[in-house]
Amino acid sequence: MSGIHVVLLVFSATQHYPAQNVSVAGATLSLIAAISIVVLLHLEHSRAVRPSFLVSAYLLITVLLDIARVRTAWLLPYGRAYPTCLTASLATKLLLLVLANIEKRKWLLLSEQSTERTSGIFNRGLFAWLNELLRKGHTSLLTSDTLPNIHEKLSSSDLADRFSKSWALCDQSRQHALLLAVVNCLRWDIAAIALPRLALLGFSIAQPFLVGKTVTFLEQTESSMNIGYGLIGATA
């Protein structure tokens, strides 16, 4: 992966593209990020029980953005060498994204780890880690012995200890003291919900503009196919 980014940096520095300085700066940052990913993957693989959230999120976002870059690069009249390297970089990122999300549950020494804790970003985001439990419940009777371990953050003893500390630090005589204690106890868990909700709000606001642009495109008799492909990508 780093080798491909070195080639892309050379292309950006030697070829005369529009806004070449910006291209060189972007290629340099991409090379630094590629080297950092290799180091971070090694550290995460040896020290974390789950696939790296940071690497997976970075690769997923950059893959989506690189799809648009690759499409644009192939449309530009500057030869085929740079788009080919960019396509190879995209394919490498896709492969690395798949490999980085292989779970390490069967290699862990502590078998009592919860399934959710050892699941990657896609399994947790799509709740795919529940499929095994649903399959087991469909074919057999679930008991307390067959249920998987719950996440450590949901353990009643851990939550009780955290809430006890928050309740002790709270002014219990003031109004809504219980609510304030709960918010103080779960403040980071509540804050973690804010970013996905903002993303959902942004996509919901953008959706009518996308629909309007698509309808306008379909009504035009002479429309560029590139705009149509762009709308397909934006819809996806």
Secondary structure, DSSP 8 states (H G I E B T S, - for coil): -HHHHHHHHHHHHHS--TTHHHHHHHHHHHHHHHHHHHHHHHHHHHH-SS--HHHHHHHHHHHHHHHHHHHHHHHSSS-SHHHHHHHHHHHHHHHHHHHHT---GGG-S-TT--TTTT--HHHHHTTGGGHHHHHHHHHS---TTTS----GGG-HHHHHHHHHHHHHHS-TTSTTHHHHHHHHHTHHHHHHHHHHHHHHHHHHHHHHHHHHHHHHHHH-SS--HHHHHHHHHHH-
